[in-house]
Amino acid sequence: MTKRWDDWIWIVFLIWYVVGIILVSLDWLPAALQWANAVFLYLAGFLAILYAMKRIKGRIGAVIAICIMLTTIFAESLGVHYGLIFGRYHYEQDFGVKLFGVPITIGFAWIMVIFTSMAHYEFLLERKKTGVGALIYSSVTSLLAVTMDLIIDPVAYIGREYWIWDEGGLYYQIPSQNFLGWFFVSFVLQFILYLIVKRDGESGRWTSKMKRLYFLVIFMFMVTAMVEGLWLAVFVTLAFYTLSLLIRLRLEKVK
């Protein structure tokens, strides 16, 4: 069976991922290849855009994904410049082209977070739209977003110093405001998506791909965390991820 071009992008991502996980696990990633981290996030974000196009009817899905990118970059810029939403921090390493003082790479990462979280609870979008349903869907998908940040931030801050927090906190000296900000931003975006995404969208096997993509990303960061000795972050992330899976199983049984 002939593979479609979007399937080849998934294959390229997997090859990039396998090479990356080997280099990271053995701590063989040289400083000269740090740019590969940005490419990893670009590929993950682009795969999420493809999922959005299949779930939300082509160009409309792409436009929504771009709007999410711009919205999250703007939200991140409020933290960089004013300490709002996520707390005050600054980027230490070059992550590529910036918009509003925030690397575009971060926007691609947010697209990945939002749509991989959506894929886990896509079945809630197929039910009758209600106010309670919107609250439940937005809450559980935002819990997944925070779960991912529980492993990303310690690695990016303590392990690799991609960005530096100007204020401290209980969890690896990361402000609690950051995690509340992640939940808030995700909740607002997912609430809007719940209202506008139609039940007749077709995503097929890409839903499964997005679920795998979510796990592959947090697994990559967990491996990096173990290399850096950030074991608490690994255990906390696993606990939250397990909780999310149990919640999903429970909701799937509710008719």
URKAWO-V761205 format. One record per residue. N is the residue number from 0. RES is the residue in one letter. SS is DSSP state (H for helix, E for strand, C for the rest). Layout:
n res ss
N RES SS
N RES SS
This chain:
n res ss
0 M C
1 T C
2 K C
3 R C
4 W H
5 D H
6 D H
7 W H
8 I H
9 W H
10 I H
11 V H
12 F H
13 L H
14 I H
15 W H
16 Y H
17 V H
18 V H
19 G H
20 I H
21 I H
22 L H
23 V H
24 S H
25 L C
26 D C
27 W C
28 L C
29 P C
30 A H
31 A H
32 L H
33 Q C
34 W H
35 A H
36 N H
37 A H
38 V H
39 F H
40 L H
41 Y H
42 L H
43 A H
44 G H
45 F H
46 L H
47 A H
48 I H
49 L H
50 Y H
51 A H
52 M H
53 K H
54 R H
55 I C
56 K C
57 G C
58 R H
59 I H
60 G H
61 A H
62 V H
63 I H
64 A H
65 I H
66 C H
67 I H
68 M H
69 L H
70 T H
71 T H
72 I H
73 F H
74 A H
75 E H
76 S H
77 L H
78 G H
79 V H
80 H H
81 Y H
82 G C
83 L C
84 I C
85 F C
86 G C
87 R C
88 Y E
89 H E
90 Y E
91 E C
92 Q C
93 D C
94 F C
95 G C
96 V C
97 K E
98 L E
99 F C
100 G C
101 V E
102 P E
103 I H
104 T H
105 I H
106 G H
107 F H
108 A H
109 W H
110 I H
111 M H
112 V H
113 I H
114 F H
115 T H
116 S H
117 M H
118 A H
119 H H
120 Y C
121 E H
122 F H
123 L H
124 L H
125 E C
126 R C
127 K C
128 K C
129 T C
130 G H
131 V H
132 G H
133 A H
134 L H
135 I H
136 Y H
137 S H
138 S H
139 V H
140 T H
141 S H
142 L H
143 L H
144 A H
145 V H
146 T H
147 M H
148 D H
149 L H
150 I H
151 I H
152 D H
153 P H
154 V H
155 A H
156 Y H
157 I H
158 G H
159 R C
160 E C
161 Y C
162 W E
163 I E
164 W E
165 D C
166 E C
167 G C
168 G C
169 L C
170 Y E
171 Y C
172 Q C
173 I E
174 P C
175 S H
176 Q H
177 N H
178 F H
179 L H
180 G H
181 W H
182 F H
183 F H
184 V H
185 S H
186 F H
187 V H
188 L H
189 Q H
190 F H
191 I H
192 L H
193 Y H
194 L H
195 I H
196 V C
197 K C
198 R C
199 D C
200 G C
201 E C
202 S C
203 G C
204 R H
205 W H
206 T H
207 S H
208 K H
209 M H
210 K H
211 R H
212 L H
213 Y H
214 F H
215 L H
216 V H
217 I H
218 F H
219 M H
220 F H
221 M H
222 V H
223 T H
224 A H
225 M H
226 V H
227 E H
228 G C
229 L C
230 W H
231 L H
232 A H
233 V H
234 F H
235 V H
236 T H
237 L H
238 A H
239 F H
240 Y H
241 T H
242 L H
243 S H
244 L H
245 L H
246 I H
247 R H
248 L H
249 R H
250 L H
251 E H
252 K H
253 V C
254 K C
